[in-house]
């Protein structure tokens, strides 16, 4: 207890000045060099494939990468894909890492600016909260090569602009929402309406202010901005289909069952524990600072993001970037004394900065290994001409197979395979295959797969491995490539 009390007293008495606080931002930047793994997500391969296709052929309306014919296609993250592909073309893994690192720096900066607005310019609490949020995003691998990183940045900037507009109706920052609308619909159309959801608590607050004070016209100004934002959103290659993409691409039962990030949030893992832990902390502040009346807009934001966060694991990131900054409001009314510069702390932070520079080089070296399927695909491409054959690859490996120019049965773009309701529900077929409701032999015969690239966690792996009609031609780490001997015998006859 004595040690705990000493630590507590040191923390209470510690009052770093603004320079000290700003230097602490090197901590999350340092850790990001180890926590950003640009190729840990299988999505990166279909994103790179999308970017390459757009630059070479333009915007597709029919899905061009899988074995299926005539699937309607909306490349809802085309601009993100192009940016990722350009970064990858410049310097492969390093280019992707630097891009993610820079976007993370911008997210961290605007988190700090947002907290400063909410806390009445309390730079100490703003520094602490923004660093904690960014570290959570890094630890949970939310900062990676996915369009979501652009969405996080735009949503944090949206909250920052709305806070400035609330305090100063004449601020010109509100007009940047028009540009943000254009960027969001092209970078990540599936999350477009999240802009309005994040702005909705402020709209509700302005309606109440208008009722109380008829001279307060911010509600009408925001409505006008919303109208212009929506009109600008039509400036995209797919028009209304991109805007309404979310309504046609979410809510599928089979996707919700198979993909963990679509599951309800529980305490069984780190994401759930961090989500409910931060929720409990904010509730504690509500109770402890009961004499401080929380701003209505922040209260609505807290409720809305709590509801969204509980629905799916993928929504917890929205909670972290939108709800946790609310804590800074509870410290906004406190007055902090100015303190002298702590020389010892500066030395410590300079040492950490030096380690950060070393860490960047070390991390870049560690994040550049070859993808685990690369050697197997190399051998397959050398052994046969795959332009006119069907290849089976599962949900997680299909994107890389397609990136290498081979048409695959399925990949991680789940919505593509049930988006077009006039076609066959491929997601249901894959679900039935994985859960034993579909005979694997009939499935393979139906598609006439010449080769099967199967990972060990695929439901048909053991069955195919024991079937004499399939020969293993490559044994990789966690997967095998099989040749369909029956199909080749028929072709030879």
Number of C-alpha atoms within 10 A of each C-alpha: 6 7 8 9 10 11 11 12 11 11 10 9 8 11 18 18 16 15 12 17 19 14 17 20 21 20 16 22 25 20 17 27 24 18 21 27 23 23 19 13 13 20 22 24 24 21 27 25 22 27 24 19 19 16 12 9 8 12 17 16 14 13 17 17 23 22 20 18 11 13 20 18 19 22 25 24 23 25 23 25 28 21 18 28 24 18 20 18 14 12 12 14 21 18 19 25 27 19 19 24 18 12 18 25 18 17 25 25 19 21 27 27 22 27 30 24 24 25 23 16 19 21 24 21 22 28 24 16 20 27 22 17 22 24 20 20 24 22 17 15 17 18 27 27 28 21 26 20 21 21 24 21 20 21 26 25 22 24 24 23 22 24 20 19 18 18 10 12 15 11 12 11 15 20 14 14 21 18 12 20 27 20 22 25 28 24 26 23 29 24 19 25 17 15 21 16 15 21 21 16 20 24 21 15 18 21 16 14 16 16 10 10 11 8 9 15 14 21 18 14 12 20 12 12 17 18 13 15 21 19 13 17 24 18 16 20 18 18 13 12 17 23 21 14 20 17 11 15 16 16 12 15 10 16 19 15 12 16 11 13 16 17 16 15 22 15 12 8 9 11 20 18 14 16 23 18 13 17 17 12 13 19 13 12 14 16 11 11 13 11 8 14 11 15 13 14 18 20 14 17 21 20 13 18 22 21 14 15 22 19 16 17 20 19 19 25 21 21 22 22 24 24 21 21 27 23 23 26 24 22 20 19 13 11 8 11 8 10 11 9 14 14 9 9 14 17 11 12 18 15 11 17 19 12 14 21 14 13 18 18 11 13 20 19 12 12 19 15 10 10 11 12 19 14 13 18 18 11 13 19 15 9 10 9 10 16 10 10 16 21 26 26 26 22 21 18 22 28 29 25 27 23 19 14 14 25 24 27 25 27 24 20 15 18 19 19 27 23 23 16 11 10 14 14 13 17 22 16 15 21 16 15 17 18 12 12 11 14 12 17 12 10 14 17 13 9 15 16 21 21 24 24 25 25 22 12 12 18 16 18 17 13 11 19 16 10 10 11 13 19 18 16 15 17 11 14 11 11 19 20 24 25 20 20 15 14 16 11 9 8 8 6 5
